[in-house]
C-alpha cells in the first residue's frame, strides 16, 4: 500500500531536518537530543499516577504506577518502553502508558529499566523481570489483582515483554495472562525483506538499529541468546497468549511477524495484525495517526478478554 497520508505528514518535517549520524555522537548526547525528535501525544487523564523506586537487580529501579477510574482490584499491566535499549524513559512513554491504563481498565506499572551502553545486556531484561515479579507480589498494595497480569511493550520494550514472558516460563512464574507486543525487536538480523525495503526514510532506519544493537550487547555472541533475540528460542510452547502488532513501513516488520508465526506454531494463541501504510512508532503517535489508536484499542480489547472483563 502507499504510505498513509497521516504518516507522510509526520515524516515530512523529519525529512527536512539536517542529516546526522548517530555514530558521530556519544550515546548520552544522542539520548538527550532524541527527546526533541518526533511528535508527542497529549497525556490523557487517569485517576492516579504515582512514582516509586523499588530495589532492583542493579540498584534503585524507578517505576511509575497508573490507576484507572473505578473500584479495584484492577488487572495488572507491566509496561516496558521502547527506544532501542538506549533511548527513552518513563516520560517519553507517559501518554501511551496512560492510554493503556484507560483502555485496558488496568493498573499499569511502567518500568524505567537500565539503559545501554551504561548497562548492557542482560541488565534490561533482568530489570524488567524483577519489576514484573515485584508488581505481582505487591499487587494488592497498588490496587491490582496479581492473578490477572500481562506484559506490554513497544519496539525494544516489545522485545523485553517477550523476553519476560520467556523468563516466567524458565523461572517458574509469575503466571501471565497475555503479552501485547507492539512492533517488537525479536532478533538481530538486518537482512530481512522489511530491512531491505524500509532501510531509510521511515523514521526508524537500519543504521539506527545497528547502532542500538552495537550499544546494547556486550559481546557478539550475546545476539544468539534468546534473552536478547527471543525469535531464536528453541521452545516457545506454554507461553502466554499474544497479540503482535506490526507496521508495513518498518524495518522490524518481518521479525515481529516471524515471532508471531513461531508462537502460533508452538501452540500459543496468537493474533498478529499488520497495519498497512504506517511507520514504526505509529502507536505512540496515535493523536496524529488514527491507526495508532486502532492498535491500542485492538490490543487492549485482547487484554480485557484475557482478564475476563
C-alpha positions as CSV (number, residue, x, y, z in Angstrom):
1,X,0.0,0.0,0.0
2,X,1.1,3.6,-0.3
3,X,2.2,5.5,2.7
4,X,-0.7,6.6,4.9
5,X,-1.2,10.4,4.4
6,X,-1.1,10.9,8.2
7,X,2.2,9.0,8.4
8,X,3.5,11.1,5.5
9,X,2.6,14.3,7.4
10,X,4.6,13.0,10.4
11,X,7.6,12.2,8.2
12,X,7.7,15.4,6.2
13,X,9.4,17.7,8.8
14,X,11.8,14.9,9.8
15,X,13.0,14.6,6.2
16,X,13.7,18.3,6.1
17,X,15.8,18.1,9.3
18,X,19.6,18.2,9.0
19,X,21.1,14.8,8.5
20,X,23.0,13.4,11.5
21,X,24.7,10.0,12.0
22,X,24.3,8.5,15.5
23,X,27.8,7.0,15.1
24,X,29.2,10.6,15.3
25,X,27.9,11.3,18.8
26,X,28.1,9.8,22.2
27,X,25.0,7.8,23.3
28,X,24.4,10.2,26.2
29,X,24.3,13.2,23.8
30,X,22.1,11.4,21.3
31,X,19.8,10.4,24.1
32,X,19.4,13.9,25.2
33,X,18.6,15.1,21.7
34,X,16.2,12.3,20.9
35,X,13.5,13.7,23.2
36,X,13.0,16.6,20.9
37,X,12.5,14.5,17.8
38,X,9.1,13.4,16.7
39,X,5.5,14.2,17.8
40,X,4.4,13.8,21.4
41,X,0.8,12.9,22.4
42,X,-1.2,14.8,25.0
43,X,-1.2,12.7,28.2
44,X,-4.8,11.6,28.9
45,X,-6.1,11.9,32.4
46,X,-6.1,8.8,34.7
47,X,-7.4,8.5,38.2
48,X,-3.9,8.3,39.9
49,X,-0.3,8.5,39.0
50,X,2.5,7.5,41.5
51,X,6.3,7.5,41.1
52,X,8.1,4.9,43.1
53,X,11.6,3.5,43.4
54,X,12.0,-0.2,44.1
55,X,15.2,-2.1,44.9
56,X,16.2,-3.7,41.5
57,X,19.0,-6.1,40.5
58,X,21.4,-3.2,39.8
59,X,20.2,-0.8,42.4
60,X,17.3,1.6,42.6
61,X,14.7,0.9,39.9
62,X,12.2,3.7,39.2
63,X,8.6,2.7,38.2
64,X,5.5,4.8,37.6
65,X,2.1,3.4,38.6
66,X,-1.1,4.4,36.8
67,X,-4.5,3.6,38.2
68,X,-7.8,3.9,36.2
69,X,-11.1,5.3,37.4
70,X,-13.3,2.8,39.2
71,X,-13.1,0.4,42.1
72,X,-10.3,-2.2,42.2
73,X,-8.6,-4.5,42.4
74,X,-7.9,-4.0,38.7
75,X,-5.9,-6.3,36.3
76,X,-2.2,-5.5,36.2
77,X,-0.1,-4.5,33.1
78,X,3.6,-4.3,33.4
79,X,4.8,-1.9,30.6
80,X,8.3,-1.6,29.1
81,X,9.0,1.4,26.9
82,X,10.8,1.4,23.5
83,X,13.9,3.3,22.5
84,X,16.4,0.8,21.1
85,X,17.5,-0.1,24.6
86,X,19.4,3.2,24.6
87,X,16.8,6.0,24.5
88,X,13.6,6.9,26.3
89,X,12.2,6.7,29.8
90,X,9.0,7.0,31.8
91,X,8.3,10.4,30.5
92,X,8.7,9.6,26.8
93,X,6.0,6.9,27.0
94,X,3.8,8.6,29.6
95,X,0.9,9.2,27.2
96,X,1.0,5.6,25.9
97,X,1.1,4.2,29.4
98,X,-1.9,6.3,30.4
99,X,-3.8,5.2,27.3
100,X,-3.2,1.6,28.1
101,X,-4.4,2.2,31.7
102,X,-7.7,3.7,30.5
103,X,-8.3,1.4,27.5
104,X,-7.5,-1.9,29.3
105,X,-9.1,-0.7,32.6
106,X,-5.9,-1.9,34.4
107,X,-3.2,-0.7,36.7
108,X,-0.1,-0.1,34.7
109,X,3.4,-0.3,36.2
110,X,5.8,1.4,33.7
111,X,9.4,0.3,34.3
112,X,12.4,2.6,33.9
113,X,14.9,-0.2,33.3
114,X,18.6,0.4,32.9
115,X,19.7,1.7,29.5
116,X,22.7,0.8,27.4
117,X,25.6,1.4,26.9
118,X,25.9,2.2,30.6
119,X,24.2,-1.0,31.5
120,X,24.5,-3.6,28.7
121,X,22.5,-6.8,28.1
122,X,21.2,-8.6,30.2
123,X,20.6,-5.6,32.6
124,X,17.4,-4.6,30.9
125,X,15.6,-8.0,30.8
126,X,16.7,-8.7,34.4
127,X,15.3,-5.3,35.5
128,X,12.0,-6.0,33.6
129,X,11.6,-9.5,35.0
130,X,12.4,-8.3,38.5
131,X,9.9,-5.4,38.2
132,X,7.2,-7.9,37.0
133,X,7.8,-10.1,40.0
134,X,7.6,-7.0,42.3
135,X,4.4,-5.8,40.7
136,X,2.7,-9.2,41.2
137,X,4.0,-9.6,44.7
138,X,2.8,-6.1,45.6
139,X,-0.3,-6.1,43.5
140,X,-2.7,-5.7,46.5
141,X,-0.9,-2.6,47.7
142,X,-1.3,-0.8,44.4
143,X,-4.9,-1.8,43.8
144,X,-4.2,-4.6,41.4
145,X,-5.0,-8.3,41.1
146,X,-1.8,-10.4,41.0
147,X,-3.7,-13.2,39.4
148,X,-4.6,-11.2,36.2
149,X,-1.2,-10.0,34.8
150,X,0.0,-9.1,31.4
151,X,3.2,-7.6,29.9
152,X,3.2,-4.9,27.2
153,X,6.0,-3.2,25.3
154,X,6.8,-1.3,22.1
155,X,9.8,-1.9,19.9
156,X,12.7,-2.6,22.3
157,X,10.1,-2.8,25.0
158,X,8.3,-5.4,22.9
159,X,11.5,-7.4,23.0
160,X,11.6,-7.1,26.7
161,X,8.0,-8.1,27.1
162,X,8.6,-11.2,25.0
163,X,11.7,-12.0,27.0
164,X,9.9,-11.5,30.3
165,X,7.3,-14.0,29.1
166,X,10.1,-16.4,28.3
167,X,11.6,-15.9,31.7
168,X,8.4,-16.5,33.5
169,X,8.4,-19.9,31.9
170,X,12.0,-20.6,32.6
171,X,11.9,-19.4,36.2
172,X,8.5,-20.8,37.2
173,X,6.4,-17.6,37.3
174,X,4.7,-15.3,37.7
175,X,1.8,-16.5,35.6
176,X,0.9,-14.2,32.7
177,X,-2.5,-13.9,31.1
178,X,-1.2,-12.1,27.9
179,X,1.7,-10.5,26.1
180,X,1.0,-7.5,24.0
181,X,4.0,-6.9,21.7
182,X,4.0,-3.7,19.6
183,X,6.4,-3.8,16.6
184,X,8.8,-5.8,18.8
185,X,12.5,-6.3,18.2
186,X,12.9,-10.1,18.1
187,X,16.3,-10.8,16.5
188,X,19.4,-9.0,15.3
189,X,19.1,-9.7,11.6
190,X,19.5,-6.7,9.3
191,X,18.9,-8.7,6.1
192,X,15.2,-9.3,6.2
193,X,12.9,-8.1,3.5
194,X,11.5,-5.3,5.7
195,X,15.0,-4.1,6.5
196,X,15.8,-4.0,2.8
197,X,12.6,-2.3,1.9
198,X,12.5,0.2,4.7
199,X,16.2,0.8,5.5
200,X,15.8,4.6,5.2
201,X,13.1,7.3,5.2
202,X,10.5,5.8,7.5
203,X,11.5,7.2,10.9
204,X,13.4,4.1,12.2
205,X,16.3,3.2,10.0
206,X,18.6,0.2,9.6
207,X,21.5,2.3,10.6
208,X,19.8,3.3,13.8
209,X,19.0,-0.3,14.7
210,X,22.6,-1.3,14.0
211,X,23.7,1.4,16.4
212,X,21.2,0.3,19.0
213,X,22.4,-3.3,18.9
214,X,26.0,-2.2,19.0
215,X,25.5,-0.4,22.2
216,X,23.1,-3.0,23.8
217,X,25.3,-6.1,23.5
218,X,28.5,-6.7,25.5
219,X,29.7,-9.4,23.2
220,X,28.9,-10.5,19.7
221,X,27.7,-13.9,20.8
222,X,25.1,-12.3,23.1
223,X,23.0,-11.8,19.9
224,X,22.2,-15.5,19.8
225,X,20.8,-15.6,23.4
226,X,17.0,-15.9,23.4
227,X,17.0,-13.3,26.1
228,X,18.3,-10.8,23.5
229,X,16.7,-12.4,20.4
230,X,13.5,-14.3,21.5
231,X,13.0,-15.4,17.9
232,X,15.9,-17.8,18.5
233,X,14.4,-19.5,21.5
234,X,14.1,-23.2,20.9
235,X,10.8,-23.8,22.6
236,X,8.0,-21.2,22.7
237,X,5.3,-23.6,23.9
238,X,3.4,-22.8,27.1
239,X,3.9,-19.1,26.8
240,X,1.1,-16.6,27.5
241,X,-1.3,-15.8,24.7
242,X,-0.1,-13.0,22.5
243,X,-1.1,-10.0,20.4
244,X,1.6,-8.8,18.0
245,X,1.2,-5.5,16.1
246,X,3.4,-4.6,13.2
247,X,3.7,-1.7,10.7
248,X,4.1,-2.0,7.0
249,X,6.9,0.6,6.6
250,X,9.0,-0.6,9.5
251,X,12.4,-2.4,9.4
252,X,11.2,-4.6,12.3
253,X,8.0,-5.8,10.5
254,X,9.3,-9.2,9.4
255,X,10.9,-10.2,12.6
256,X,7.8,-9.3,14.6
257,X,5.6,-11.3,12.2
258,X,8.1,-14.2,12.3
259,X,7.9,-14.3,16.0
260,X,4.1,-14.4,15.9
261,X,4.3,-17.3,13.5
262,X,6.6,-19.2,15.8
263,X,4.3,-18.6,18.7
264,X,1.4,-20.0,16.7
265,X,3.4,-23.0,15.6
266,X,4.2,-23.6,19.2
267,X,0.5,-23.7,20.1
268,X,0.4,-20.3,21.7
269,X,-2.9,-18.5,21.0
270,X,-1.7,-15.6,18.9
271,X,-3.2,-12.8,16.9
272,X,-0.9,-10.8,14.6
273,X,-2.1,-7.7,12.9
274,X,-0.1,-5.7,10.3
275,X,-1.2,-2.0,10.0
276,X,-0.6,-1.1,6.3
277,X,0.7,2.3,5.3
278,X,2.2,3.3,8.6
279,X,5.6,3.5,10.2
280,X,7.5,2.4,13.3
281,X,6.3,4.3,16.3
282,X,2.8,4.9,14.9
283,X,1.1,3.6,18.1
284,X,2.8,6.3,20.2
285,X,1.7,8.8,17.6
286,X,-2.0,7.9,18.0
287,X,-3.0,11.6,18.1
288,X,-1.6,12.1,14.6
289,X,-2.0,8.7,13.1
290,X,-5.5,7.2,13.5
291,X,-4.3,3.6,13.1
292,X,-2.2,4.1,16.3
293,X,-5.4,4.5,18.3
294,X,-6.9,1.5,16.4
295,X,-3.9,-0.6,17.5
296,X,-4.3,0.4,21.1
297,X,-8.0,-0.4,21.1
298,X,-7.2,-3.8,19.5
299,X,-4.5,-4.7,22.0
300,X,-6.5,-3.5,25.0
301,X,-9.5,-5.4,23.8
302,X,-7.5,-8.5,23.7
303,X,-6.1,-7.7,27.2
304,X,-9.6,-7.3,28.6
305,X,-10.6,-10.6,27.1
306,X,-7.6,-12.3,28.7
307,X,-8.6,-10.8,32.0
308,X,-12.2,-11.9,31.7
309,X,-13.5,-8.4,31.5
